[in-house]
Protein backbone atom coordinates (compact mmCIF):
# COMPACT_ATOMS: atom_id res chain seq x y z
CA UNK A 1 0.00 0.00 0.00
CA UNK A 2 1.18 3.53 -0.76
CA UNK A 3 2.10 5.22 2.54
CA UNK A 4 -0.06 8.36 2.77
CA UNK A 5 1.83 10.89 4.86
CA UNK A 6 -1.39 12.37 6.22
CA UNK A 7 -2.42 9.00 7.63
CA UNK A 8 1.07 8.44 9.06
CA UNK A 9 0.84 11.81 10.79
CA UNK A 10 -2.69 11.01 11.97
CA UNK A 11 -1.90 7.64 13.53
CA UNK A 12 1.39 8.82 15.04
CA UNK A 13 0.17 12.12 16.48
CA UNK A 14 -3.24 10.98 17.68
CA UNK A 15 -1.84 7.71 19.05
CA UNK A 16 0.71 9.58 21.15
CA UNK A 17 -1.94 12.12 22.16
CA UNK A 18 -4.40 9.47 23.30
CA UNK A 19 -1.59 7.66 25.13
CA UNK A 20 -0.70 10.87 26.96
CA UNK A 21 -4.38 11.52 27.69
CA UNK A 22 -4.65 8.03 29.17
CA UNK A 23 -1.64 8.45 31.46
CA UNK A 24 -2.52 11.94 32.66
CA UNK A 25 -6.05 10.72 33.41
CA UNK A 26 -4.67 7.77 35.38
CA UNK A 27 -2.38 10.13 37.30
CA UNK A 28 -5.35 12.33 38.21
CA UNK A 29 -7.41 9.35 39.37
CA UNK A 30 -4.46 8.01 41.38
CA UNK A 31 -4.09 11.34 43.18
CA UNK A 32 -0.60 12.01 41.76
CA UNK A 33 -1.77 15.15 39.96
CA UNK A 34 -4.25 17.86 40.84
CA UNK A 35 -6.42 19.27 38.08
CA UNK A 36 -6.09 22.72 39.66
CA UNK A 37 -2.33 22.82 39.02
CA UNK A 38 -0.79 24.17 35.83
CA UNK A 39 1.31 21.02 35.45
CA UNK A 40 -1.86 19.05 34.82
CA UNK A 41 -3.38 21.67 32.55
CA UNK A 42 -0.38 21.98 30.21
CA UNK A 43 0.12 18.20 30.02
CA UNK A 44 -3.59 17.75 29.35
CA UNK A 45 -3.50 20.53 26.73
CA UNK A 46 -0.58 18.87 24.92
CA UNK A 47 -2.53 15.61 24.71
CA UNK A 48 -5.57 17.40 23.27
CA UNK A 49 -3.40 19.29 20.78
CA UNK A 50 -1.74 16.10 19.50
CA UNK A 51 -5.11 14.39 19.19
CA UNK A 52 -6.65 17.30 17.32
CA UNK A 53 -3.71 17.69 14.93
CA UNK A 54 -3.86 13.97 14.17
CA UNK A 55 -7.61 13.93 13.57
CA UNK A 56 -7.40 16.96 11.28
CA UNK A 57 -4.54 15.35 9.35
CA UNK A 58 -6.67 12.25 8.77
CA UNK A 59 -8.96 14.27 6.48
CA UNK A 60 -6.17 15.38 4.13
CA UNK A 61 -6.09 12.11 2.18
CA UNK A 62 -9.82 12.22 1.46
CA UNK A 63 -11.03 13.20 -1.98
CA UNK A 64 -13.79 15.30 -0.42
CA UNK A 65 -12.84 16.24 3.16
CA UNK A 66 -16.01 18.31 3.47
CA UNK A 67 -18.02 15.08 3.39
CA UNK A 68 -16.08 13.41 6.21
CA UNK A 69 -18.94 14.03 8.63
CA UNK A 70 -21.07 11.53 6.72
CA UNK A 71 -18.85 8.67 7.92
CA UNK A 72 -20.26 9.11 11.42
CA UNK A 73 -23.62 7.71 10.32
CA UNK A 74 -22.22 4.22 9.55
CA UNK A 75 -21.20 3.29 13.09
CA UNK A 76 -23.19 0.04 13.00
CA UNK A 77 -20.89 -1.52 10.40
CA UNK A 78 -17.81 0.67 9.94
CA UNK A 79 -14.83 0.83 12.29
CA UNK A 80 -13.91 4.14 10.68
CA UNK A 81 -17.28 5.52 11.71
CA UNK A 82 -16.90 4.06 15.21
CA UNK A 83 -13.51 5.72 15.49
CA UNK A 84 -15.04 9.08 14.61
CA UNK A 85 -17.89 8.63 17.07
CA UNK A 86 -15.48 7.55 19.83
CA UNK A 87 -13.17 10.50 19.13
CA UNK A 88 -16.01 13.03 19.26
CA UNK A 89 -17.50 11.42 22.37
CA UNK A 90 -14.11 11.61 24.11
CA UNK A 91 -13.98 15.35 23.49
CA UNK A 92 -16.96 15.81 25.83
CA UNK A 93 -15.27 14.77 29.12
CA UNK A 94 -11.96 16.15 27.80
CA UNK A 95 -13.48 19.58 27.20
CA UNK A 96 -15.26 19.66 30.56
CA UNK A 97 -12.21 18.52 32.50
CA UNK A 98 -9.99 21.00 30.65
CA UNK A 99 -12.46 23.80 31.39
CA UNK A 100 -12.51 22.96 35.11
CA UNK A 101 -8.72 22.78 35.17
CA UNK A 102 -8.30 26.13 33.42
CA UNK A 103 -10.62 27.88 35.84
CA UNK A 104 -9.32 25.85 38.82
CA UNK A 105 -12.81 24.79 39.79
CA UNK A 106 -13.25 21.73 42.00
CA UNK A 107 -16.54 19.82 41.77
CA UNK A 108 -15.59 16.31 42.95
CA UNK A 109 -16.44 14.87 39.53
CA UNK A 110 -12.89 15.20 38.20
CA UNK A 111 -11.86 11.53 38.83
CA UNK A 112 -15.01 10.34 37.02
CA UNK A 113 -14.30 12.67 34.08
CA UNK A 114 -10.71 11.42 34.03
CA UNK A 115 -11.99 7.84 33.90
CA UNK A 116 -14.17 8.72 30.90
CA UNK A 117 -11.17 10.35 29.22
CA UNK A 118 -9.02 7.25 29.75
CA UNK A 119 -11.74 4.91 28.47
CA UNK A 120 -12.37 7.16 25.47
CA UNK A 121 -8.67 7.17 24.62
CA UNK A 122 -8.48 3.37 24.72
CA UNK A 123 -11.70 2.96 22.70
CA UNK A 124 -10.62 5.41 20.00
CA UNK A 125 -7.17 3.87 19.51
CA UNK A 126 -8.73 0.39 19.42
CA UNK A 127 -11.15 1.52 16.70
CA UNK A 128 -8.25 2.99 14.72
CA UNK A 129 -6.44 -0.33 14.81
CA UNK A 130 -9.59 -2.22 13.89
CA UNK A 131 -10.02 -0.11 10.75
CA UNK A 132 -7.01 -1.96 9.37
CA UNK A 133 -7.49 -5.28 11.16
CA UNK A 134 -10.97 -5.68 9.67
CA UNK A 135 -9.71 -5.60 6.05
CA UNK A 136 -9.54 -9.17 4.75
CA UNK A 137 -8.04 -7.92 1.49
CA UNK A 138 -4.70 -7.09 3.18
CA UNK A 139 -3.11 -10.02 4.99
CA UNK A 140 -0.56 -7.92 6.89
CA UNK A 141 -3.40 -5.97 8.49
CA UNK A 142 -6.08 -8.60 8.95
CA UNK A 143 -4.72 -9.66 12.34
CA UNK A 144 -6.05 -9.38 15.89
CA UNK A 145 -2.53 -8.31 16.82
CA UNK A 146 -2.83 -4.99 14.93
CA UNK A 147 -5.16 -3.06 17.31
CA UNK A 148 -3.21 -4.44 20.28
CA UNK A 149 -0.01 -3.02 18.77
CA UNK A 150 -1.74 0.32 18.28
CA UNK A 151 -2.64 0.37 21.97
CA UNK A 152 0.87 -0.64 23.05
CA UNK A 153 2.54 2.00 20.87
CA UNK A 154 0.09 4.64 22.08
CA UNK A 155 0.80 3.72 25.70
CA UNK A 156 4.58 3.76 25.11
CA UNK A 157 4.70 7.07 23.23
CA UNK A 158 2.20 8.66 25.61
CA UNK A 159 4.23 7.45 28.59
CA UNK A 160 7.38 9.04 27.21
CA UNK A 161 5.56 12.33 26.70
CA UNK A 162 4.09 12.10 30.19
CA UNK A 163 7.55 11.60 31.65
CA UNK A 164 8.93 14.53 29.66
CA UNK A 165 6.15 16.89 30.74
CA UNK A 166 6.49 15.76 34.35
CA UNK A 167 10.22 16.47 34.24
CA UNK A 168 9.74 19.90 32.62
CA UNK A 169 6.99 21.02 34.98
CA UNK A 170 8.67 19.76 38.13
CA UNK A 171 6.20 17.03 39.01
CA UNK A 172 7.04 13.56 40.23
CA UNK A 173 5.26 10.29 39.42
CA UNK A 174 7.20 7.37 40.85
CA UNK A 175 5.26 4.79 38.86
CA UNK A 176 5.48 6.59 35.52
CA UNK A 177 8.96 5.43 34.56
CA UNK A 178 8.18 1.79 35.36
CA UNK A 179 4.89 1.93 33.43
CA UNK A 180 6.64 3.45 30.40
CA UNK A 181 9.36 0.79 30.45
CA UNK A 182 6.70 -1.92 30.63
CA UNK A 183 4.78 -0.40 27.69
CA UNK A 184 7.99 -0.20 25.63
CA UNK A 185 8.80 -3.83 26.40
CA UNK A 186 5.32 -5.01 25.47
CA UNK A 187 5.46 -3.00 22.23
CA UNK A 188 8.81 -4.60 21.33
CA UNK A 189 7.51 -8.13 21.87
CA UNK A 190 4.35 -7.45 19.87
CA UNK A 191 6.24 -5.94 16.94
CA UNK A 192 8.68 -8.86 16.80
CA UNK A 193 5.77 -11.32 16.81
CA UNK A 194 4.03 -9.26 14.12
CA UNK A 195 7.09 -9.18 11.86
CA UNK A 196 7.65 -12.91 12.27
CA UNK A 197 4.04 -13.60 11.35
CA UNK A 198 3.93 -11.50 8.18
CA UNK A 199 7.31 -12.88 7.05
CA UNK A 200 6.04 -16.46 7.34
CA UNK A 201 2.72 -15.77 5.57
CA UNK A 202 3.16 -16.12 1.81
CA UNK A 203 -0.47 -15.30 1.12
CA UNK A 204 -3.68 -17.31 0.83
CA UNK A 205 -4.97 -16.08 -2.52
CA UNK A 206 -3.63 -16.58 -6.04
CA UNK A 207 -4.58 -15.20 -9.44
CA UNK A 208 -5.90 -18.64 -10.39
CA UNK A 209 -8.33 -18.57 -7.46
CA UNK A 210 -9.45 -15.09 -8.42
CA UNK A 211 -10.31 -16.36 -11.91
CA UNK A 212 -12.00 -19.53 -10.62
CA UNK A 213 -9.30 -21.77 -12.10
CA UNK A 214 -8.40 -23.77 -9.01
CA UNK A 215 -5.36 -23.24 -6.83
CA UNK A 216 -2.50 -23.77 -9.31
CA UNK A 217 -0.56 -20.74 -10.41
CA UNK A 218 -1.09 -19.13 -13.80
CA UNK A 219 1.24 -16.97 -15.86
CA UNK A 220 0.25 -13.51 -16.98
CA UNK A 221 1.15 -12.95 -20.62
CA UNK A 222 0.31 -9.27 -21.03
CA UNK A 223 -0.02 -6.50 -18.44
CA UNK A 224 -3.56 -5.20 -17.86
CA UNK A 225 -2.51 -1.60 -18.51
CA UNK A 226 0.15 0.12 -20.58
CA UNK A 227 0.47 2.93 -18.03
CA UNK A 228 0.27 3.02 -14.21
CA UNK A 229 -3.20 3.73 -12.85
CA UNK A 230 -4.66 4.64 -9.46
CA UNK A 231 -4.87 1.04 -8.20
CA UNK A 232 -1.27 0.36 -9.17
CA UNK A 233 -0.06 3.52 -7.44
CA UNK A 234 -2.09 3.13 -4.24
CA UNK A 235 -2.25 -0.66 -3.84
CA UNK A 236 0.80 -1.83 -5.77
CA UNK A 237 3.45 0.01 -3.80
CA UNK A 238 6.50 -2.19 -3.29
CA UNK A 239 9.47 -1.76 -0.99
CA UNK A 240 12.63 -3.82 -1.47
CA UNK A 241 13.03 -6.57 1.09
CA UNK A 242 16.54 -5.50 2.13
CA UNK A 243 15.38 -1.91 2.63
CA UNK A 244 12.39 -3.04 4.68
CA UNK A 245 14.59 -5.09 7.02
CA UNK A 246 16.96 -2.18 7.56
CA UNK A 247 14.09 0.18 8.27
CA UNK A 248 12.53 -2.33 10.67
CA UNK A 249 15.65 -2.56 12.81
CA UNK A 250 16.25 1.18 12.61
CA UNK A 251 12.64 1.80 13.65
CA UNK A 252 12.85 -0.60 16.59
CA UNK A 253 16.20 0.89 17.62
CA UNK A 254 14.79 4.43 17.72
CA UNK A 255 11.35 3.53 19.01
CA UNK A 256 12.22 0.92 21.64
CA UNK A 257 15.92 0.37 22.30
CA UNK A 258 17.03 4.00 22.70
CA UNK A 259 14.15 5.06 25.00
CA UNK A 260 14.45 1.87 27.05
CA UNK A 261 18.16 2.42 27.55
CA UNK A 262 17.89 6.12 28.36
CA UNK A 263 15.01 5.78 30.81
CA UNK A 264 16.51 2.72 32.52
CA UNK A 265 19.91 4.37 32.99
CA UNK A 266 18.29 7.54 34.29
CA UNK A 267 16.23 5.66 36.87
CA UNK A 268 19.05 3.34 37.98
CA UNK A 269 21.55 6.18 38.30
CA UNK A 270 18.97 8.44 39.97
CA UNK A 271 19.69 11.22 37.46
CA UNK A 272 17.53 14.22 36.58
CA UNK A 273 15.15 12.78 33.98
CA UNK A 274 14.64 15.81 31.75
CA UNK A 275 17.38 15.03 29.22
CA UNK A 276 16.77 11.25 29.13
CA UNK A 277 13.08 11.81 28.44
CA UNK A 278 13.78 14.57 25.92
CA UNK A 279 16.13 12.42 23.83
CA UNK A 280 13.86 9.40 24.29
CA UNK A 281 10.88 11.33 22.90
CA UNK A 282 12.91 12.55 19.92
CA UNK A 283 14.16 9.05 19.11
CA UNK A 284 10.72 7.51 19.60
CA UNK A 285 9.18 10.09 17.24
CA UNK A 286 11.54 9.02 14.46
CA UNK A 287 10.92 5.36 15.25
CA UNK A 288 7.15 5.79 15.19
CA UNK A 289 7.29 7.43 11.77
CA UNK A 290 9.42 4.57 10.41
CA UNK A 291 7.20 1.92 12.00
CA UNK A 292 4.04 3.45 10.60
CA UNK A 293 5.55 4.00 7.14
CA UNK A 294 6.52 0.32 7.01
CA UNK A 295 3.05 -0.68 8.24
CA UNK A 296 1.69 0.67 4.97
CA UNK A 297 4.64 0.02 2.64
CA UNK A 298 4.83 -3.70 3.51
CA UNK A 299 1.08 -4.27 3.17
CA UNK A 300 -0.01 -6.22 0.06
CA UNK A 301 -3.53 -5.83 -1.33
CA UNK A 302 -5.20 -8.69 -3.20
CA UNK A 303 -5.72 -6.29 -6.12
CA UNK A 304 -2.07 -6.77 -7.06
CA UNK A 305 -2.94 -10.30 -8.26
CA UNK A 306 -4.45 -8.57 -11.30
CA UNK A 307 -1.07 -6.99 -12.03
CA UNK A 308 1.06 -10.12 -11.96
CA UNK A 309 1.74 -10.90 -8.29
CA UNK A 310 1.83 -14.69 -7.66
CA UNK A 311 0.17 -14.57 -4.23
CA UNK A 312 -1.44 -12.08 -1.88
N, C-alpha and C positions, 0 to 999 in steps of 0.2 A: 504494500500500500504506500502511496505517496505521502510522506510526512508533511502534514499541513502545519505550518509554524504557529498559526493561531490556536490550533487544538493543543499543540505542545505547550504553548504559553498558558492556555486555559487549565489543563490538567496539572501542570506544575505549580502555577500560582494558587489556584483554588485549593489544590490538595494540601499545600503547605499552610494556606490560610485556615482551612478547616481543621487541620492538625493543631495549629496554634490555638484556635478557638476552643477545641476540645480540652487542651491542657490548661488553659487559663480558666476555663469553667470548672475543671476538676480542682484546681488550686483554690478557687473561691469557695466551692462546696466543702473542701477540706479545712477551711479556715486559715490557709497560708497566705491569702491575699484579701484585702478589704476593698470592696467596690468603691469606697469613698476616697481611695488614695489614687494619686496620679499614676503610680506605677501600673495599677490595674487598667486604668483608662487608656493609656498609651499602648499597652500591650494588646488590649482588646481592640483598639482602633486599628492597629497594624493588621490584625487578623481579618477584620472586616474589609480593610483596603485591599488585601491580597485576594480575598474571595471575590470582591466586586470587580477588580481588574480581570481576574480569570474568567468570570461569567460574561463580562462584556467582550473579552477576546474570543469567546466561543461563538459569537455571532458573526465574526469576520469572514469565516469560510462558507457562510450561507449565500446562496444565490440571491435571496431576497430577505435580508435581515429584518425588514419591517414586518415580515409575516411570522417571525419567531414565536410570537405570543400564541399562535394557533396550536403549537405543539403541546401546550398545557392541557388541551381538551382530550388528549388521547391517553390519559394516565391509566386507563384500564388495561391497555395492551402494550404500551410503549415505555421502556425504561428511560428513554430520553425525556418523555413527558413527566415521568415520576421524578426524575432528577430535577426538572424545573420546578415542579410543585414543592418538592422537599426543600429546594434552595429558597424559594419565596417564603415558605412557611417558617424556615429558620430565621429569616430576617425579622419576624415579629418579636420573638423573645430577645433577639440580639439588639434590635432597635430600642426596646423598652429598657433593657438592662444598661445599654450605653447611655440612654437619656438619664436614668437614675444616677449613674456613675458621674456623668458630667455635672449634674446639679448637686451631687453629694447628698442625695435623698435616701434615707433608710426606711424601708417599708416592712422588712422581714420576709419578703417574697423573693429576695435575691438568690438564695440557694436553689429555689424551685426554677427560677428563670435560667440559672446557670445549667441546671440539669436538662432543661429543654434545649438549650444551646448545644450542649454536648451530644445529646441524642440526635438533634438535627444535623450536626456535623457528620456523625457516623452514617446516618441514613443517606445523606446527599452523596458522600464519597462512595458508599456501597452502590448506589444507583448509577453513578458514573462508571464504575467498574463493570456493572452488569450490562451497560449499553454495549460494550464490546464482548463480554462473555456470552451474551445471548445470540450472537451471530454465528450460525452454523456454517456459513459460507467461508469463514476464515478460521482455520484449524488452530492457529497460534493464539487466537482470542477466545475460542469456544471452550473455555476451561473454568471450572469453579475456582481455581487458584487465582484468576485475574483480579476479581474484586477484593480478595483477601490481600493481594499484593498492594493494591491501591490504598487499602486501609493502613497497611504496615508502613508504606512509604509516607503517607500523610502523617502518621504518628511520629515517625522518625524526623522528618523535616520540620514538623511543628514543634517537636521537642527541642530541636536545636535552636529554633527561633525563640522559644520560650526561655531557654537557658541564656541566650544572648541578651534578650530584653531584661531578664532578671539581673544579669551582671551589670548592664548599663545603668539601670534605674536603682541599683543598690539593694535590691530585695534578696531574699535567701530562701530557696526551697530545697531542703536536704534530699528529698526523694526525686527531684527532677533529673539530676544527672543519671541516677540508676535507671529510671524509667526510659530515658533517651537511649542509654546503652542497650537496654533490653530491646527496644523497638528497632534499633539498628541491627542487632544480631538476628532478630526474627526476619527482618527484611532481607538480610544477606542469605539466610537459609532458603527463604521462599524464592528468591531470584535464582539461586543455583538449581533448585528443584525445577523451576520453570524452564530454564535454559536446557537442562538435561532432557526434559520431556519433549520440547519442540525439536531438539536435535535428533531424537530417536523416532519421531513421527514423520514418516515419509509421505503421508497423505493417504486418505481413504478413497478419493475419487480419481477416475481417469477419464480421458477424452472418450474412450470406448463406452464407458458407462453412460456418459452424457448423451451419446448418440444411440443408446439402446443396443449396443453391439457386444454385450458381454463384459468380461473383465480384462480381456487381453488388450495389450497396447496396440495402438494404430499409429501410422506415420502420416504426418501432415505433408502434403505435396506442395501446396501453394499457401502463402499467407492470406489471411482473410481481408487484409487491407494493404494498399500500397503506401499509405502514409499513417503515421501515428494518430490515434483518435483519443477521445476523452477517457474511455475505459483503459486503454493501454497506458496512458499517462498516470491515471489515478490508481488503477488496480494492478498494473503490471510493473510497478517500481521494483528494481532489483538491486541489491547491495552485494558486493563480492564477499564470499565467505571469509576470506582472510581479513578483510576490513571489518566485518561484523565482529569477529572474535577479538580483534584489537580494541574496538570500541567497547565491547562488553567489559573487558578487564579494566580498561581505563575508566569506564563509568562506575564499576564496582569499587575501584580504588578511590575515586573522588567522593563517591556517595557514601561508602561504608567504611573502608579501611582508614582513610585519613581522619574523619570525624571520630571514629572509635578510638584511634590512637591518641588524638589530641585530648579528648575528654577524659579518657582513662588516666593519662599521664598527669593531667591537671588535678584530678581528684586524688590520685595516689600521692602526689607530691604536695598536696594542699596549697596549690598556687592560686593566685587571682585568676578567675575563669573568663575574664573579658576577652583576652586575646585568643585562648583556645577555642572559645565559642565563635568568635568572629571569623577565624580562619576555617573552622569546621563548617560554618554556614556558607562561606564562599565556595569551598570545595564541594559541598553537597549540592549547591545550586548548579554547578557545572555537571556533576554526576547525574542529577535528575534530568537535565536537558538531554544528555547522552542516552540515558536509559529510556526516556520517553520517545526520542527519535528512533531508536532501535525497535521499540515496541511497534511502531508503524512500519519502518523500513523492512523488517524481517517477516512481516505478515504477508501471507499468500492467499489471494482470493481465488475461488474456484473459476472465476471468469477467465483466468489466464489459460485454462485448458483449451479455450477457443483459439488461443494465439500460440499454441505449440508446446506448452508445458506438459510433461509426461504425467505428473500427478499433482494433486492439490488437496 
